[in-house]
Amino acid sequence: MSAAAIVELEQLVSGWQPDFAERVVGADPELVAAIGAKLGAELSPEHQAFLLRMGADSDGLNGYGDAAIDLRAEALLEFVEAELNPDPRAFVIAGVPSDDATPPLMFDRRAQTEPAPLVRLALGDGITPIVNPEHPSLISMLFGFAFTQKCLPRFEWEVHLQSPGTRLPRFPDSPPGRWLPRFAWITAQLGFARVAQTGPWWVCGEHEAAAVMMYECPGFSPDVRVAAHDKVELMRVAELLSDNLELVLRPNSLRQPE
């Protein structure tokens, strides 16, 4: 399933960017094997599949940006060789930050579930780990990034929405404090076709005139983006979502044709 998911990811992105498969570069298999050997623990099948297909150059698929959180195999090996990875039975490096102040992106293996969730790991007092959830799985993150990095930029106009933060929302058929189930229902009613494999924290949808996305990590306000080919459609969808989900426009988030 892991290798098949990476193939599905490549096919999805190629529908938005036809030359994507020609532009990505996989990491050397010996380099990928060296990461696991140095850790003393085998990398997960989906992580291996990603690194072998796109672990040298993902052609901008990394939504963090390689300069901020590096997902490439070479950076991971350097991190492991520097003995910065904690006990691999608990955490395994997935993304290396560009500075010491930024927590690394790690696979959380403590519950021994598959796929392992991705978290940010910091040591608050130098001993006790501070673990913050980031993505439910690597595959979910990659499909979400595919949408934000490859689908949304195809549209000339884009704007971001956010919660005003005044109170937790309560919507029909949604748990208190959650936006995502209601967002999924509204966008389905509007005819947006949902992208598969994005997991339980993302809803990404598109049709011929516009695209919409919500990422909602449990316990945090959502990241909402709307893109369209023209300003009228952009504002129509953005206003509808704002009115029904108690959202507001994020200041200075408008992208428009030059």
Order of alpha helices (4+ residues) and beta strands (2+ residues): alpha-alpha-alpha-alpha-beta-alpha-beta-beta-beta-beta-alpha-beta-alpha-beta-beta-beta-beta-alpha-beta
